[in-house]
Amino acid sequence: MFCGTLECDLMLPSDARSLKAKRSYVRPIIASLRKYDVAVAEVGHLARHGRTAIGVAAVAADHQHVSELLDSCEHHLTGRPEVEILSVKRRIIGPEDFE
């Protein structure tokens, strides 16, 4: 079993000046990532306007599948014109890490 995580720090458009406006950007991003059968949540900058961190987690039987899932999610985020990706952190844990 392999577990992979992806944390993306995102800059939202300048019109996200309230938490309500921020949520109007974050909710569709999270919903669109769920089509990859991964767990997704807003994991950082919860009270900041114009900024968010989205966390993605995937579990699969082999390393390649987890890597492909995370690649797909990252590629999906880079294709969204309304956000700017500031940083991406990725980690994949394998069976040897669970012992």
C-alpha positions in Angstrom: 0.0 0.0 0.0 1.2 3.5 -0.9 -0.2 6.8 0.5 0.5 10.0 -1.3 -0.1 13.6 -0.3 -0.1 16.8 -2.3 -0.3 20.3 -0.7 -0.7 23.2 -3.0 -0.4 26.8 -1.7 -2.7 28.9 -4.0 -3.2 32.7 -4.6 -6.8 33.5 -5.4 -8.0 36.4 -7.5 -8.0 39.9 -6.1 -11.8 40.0 -5.8 -11.7 37.3 -3.1 -11.8 40.1 -0.4 -14.0 38.2 2.0 -14.2 34.7 3.3 -17.5 34.3 1.5 -15.9 35.3 -1.8 -12.9 33.0 -1.0 -15.3 30.0 -0.5 -16.8 30.7 -3.9 -13.4 29.9 -5.4 -12.4 27.1 -3.1 -15.6 25.0 -3.2 -15.5 24.4 -7.0 -11.7 23.6 -6.9 -12.3 21.0 -4.2 -15.3 19.5 -6.1 -13.4 19.3 -9.4 -10.4 17.5 -7.7 -12.7 14.8 -6.2 -13.4 13.4 -9.7 -9.9 11.8 -9.4 -11.1 9.7 -6.5 -8.9 11.3 -4.0 -9.5 12.9 -0.6 -9.4 16.7 -0.8 -9.7 19.5 1.7 -8.7 23.1 2.4 -5.8 22.7 4.8 -4.3 26.1 5.2 -4.8 29.9 5.2 -8.3 29.2 6.4 -8.9 32.8 7.7 -7.0 34.7 5.0 -8.6 36.3 2.1 -7.1 35.7 -1.3 -5.0 32.7 -0.3 -5.6 29.0 0.4 -3.9 25.7 0.7 -5.5 22.6 -0.8 -4.5 19.2 0.4 -5.0 16.0 -1.6 -4.5 12.4 -0.4 -4.5 9.2 -2.4 -4.0 5.5 -1.5 -3.3 2.8 -4.0 -1.6 -0.6 -4.3 1.4 0.7 -6.2 3.7 3.7 -6.2 3.1 4.5 -9.9 -0.7 4.8 -9.5 -0.4 7.1 -6.5 2.2 9.2 -8.4 -0.1 9.4 -11.5 -3.1 10.5 -9.3 -1.1 13.3 -7.7 0.3 14.3 -11.1 -3.3 14.6 -12.5 -4.4 16.7 -9.6 -1.5 19.0 -9.9 -1.9 19.3 -13.6 -5.6 20.1 -13.1 -4.8 22.9 -10.7 -2.2 24.4 -13.1 -4.9 24.5 -15.7 -7.2 26.7 -13.6 -6.7 30.3 -14.8 -8.3 31.8 -11.7 -5.5 30.6 -9.3 -1.8 31.0 -9.1 0.2 28.1 -7.6 2.8 29.5 -5.2 4.2 26.1 -4.0 3.6 22.4 -4.2 4.7 19.8 -1.6 4.4 16.1 -2.5 5.1 13.0 -0.4 4.6 9.3 -1.1 4.9 6.8 1.7 5.4 3.1 0.9 5.2 -0.2 2.9 8.7 0.2 4.3 7.5 3.4 6.0 4.8 1.7 7.9 7.0 -0.8 9.8 
